[in-house]
């Protein structure tokens, strides 16, 4: 993508990534995790702040560290890395809130031309998957390498 992104560390299978958001609120550890679903070759993308107490991803925290484009670009970069290792994978994503789902839709919309060069992009609307169209409201997203 055309935006700056953070450097991340990942384990060998490229299922788990860590990086730090840097801004006015400090250095905040972020985690991206791909997990298998009950559908073959479909992986869920989970993303959020790392909760030191639970050791899990907190996807409801609003960080407001002034770097949302850089953070989203980093998440997108992890999708490229993950699918380069698993080209058969379908990556499913949705926000933990409607506001976050809208943010993800805006990110896809603003970068659709570039993303579409490498991925098929779908949106979930009224319980049906369809090609992603700008201006449509979707509940979730699905991408697959071309």
Secondary structure, DSSP 8 states (H G I E B T S, - for coil): --S-----EE-TTSSEEEEEEEETTEEEEEEEEEEE-SSTTEEEEEEEEEETTTTEEESS-----S-HHHHHHHHHHHHHHHHHH-TT-EEEE--SSHHHHHHHHHHHHHTHHHHHHHEEEEEEETTEEEE--TT---S-EEEEE-
